[in-house]
Amino acid sequence: MTVYPTLYSKKISQEIEKTPDEYLPALLEMIRLFRETVTLKPADESFAQGWKEAMNNELLPIDQLWEGIHAA
């Protein structure tokens, strides 16, 4: 095991220990939401969601998808 994850695990634990008990449920929910937003869903789940959106006509025009993106 590398030092990197251990160091951050210790720092996170220290911050949790400093958090008043009444705020722990909110902190737990924040951590769960963060993890869910930064981890990738399995390919089959992503495909199923995309397919469902396509079948429900939840589509965006291609020019809108590229809006704000400027290729060099």
Secondary structure, 3 states (H helix, E strand, C coil): CCHHHHHHHHHHHHHHHHCCHHHHHHHHHHHHHHHHHHCCCCHHHHHHHHHHHHHCCCCCCHHHHCCCCCCC
